[in-house]
């Protein structure tokens, strides 16, 4: 039931780090395997979505460290325009997000896509709510700067 309810969200969350659909699915699968093993050791422990996000984040960070590279946008500029010459906003937004640092993408994704409050994000990331609001503010500013240039 946890895989059905949270599988897609955890996969998409992992994708914000690794920019590879197959690898994101592997990270999500590994996250749920770890959940099963963790819960099997002590079934009385409560399971929370925060545990899933934190585990997926840690696995994705491990991969990016092993790969020793920062993900950047892989969308060619000619793919950002639609046939009538107008910007395809969704693709443009994704390209900008792909170019942002992982901490910015993570906060923006959790706040806007996963509908987490700043307090929820703080709990997931082990930060204070003030630190999360600061990260969100800086991430929004970076996003707006890039959006304004393009």
C-alpha positions, 0 to 999 in steps of 0.5 A: 500500500505504501508503494501504491500511495507514495511510489510515484512521488518518491520516484519524482523526488529522486529524479530531481536529484539524479535526472535519470528516470531509470535511476530514480526508479531504482532509488525509489525501489531501494527506498521501499526495500529499506522501508520493508526491512526497517519495518520488519525489524520493528513493526511497532515503529510508525511509518511516515512519509518523511522517512521515505523522502529522507531515505530517497534523498540520502540514496540520491545524494549518495549517487551524486557523490559517487558520480562526482558531478552536479546535474545540469540541464540536458534540454537543448535550447531548440527543444524549449520552443514549440512549433509556433515559436512560443516558449513551452513553459513546462519544459522551460521551467524544468530546464531551469530547475535542472540547472539549479543546485540540488538544495534549491530543487529539493526545497522548491519541489517539496514546497510546490509539488509535494505541498509540504509546509515549511515546517514539514520540509524542516522536519524532513531535512533536519533543518529549522523552519527559518532555514527552510524559508531562507532556502526557499527565498533564495531558490525562488530568487535564483529561479526568477533571475534565470527566468527573467534572463530567458 
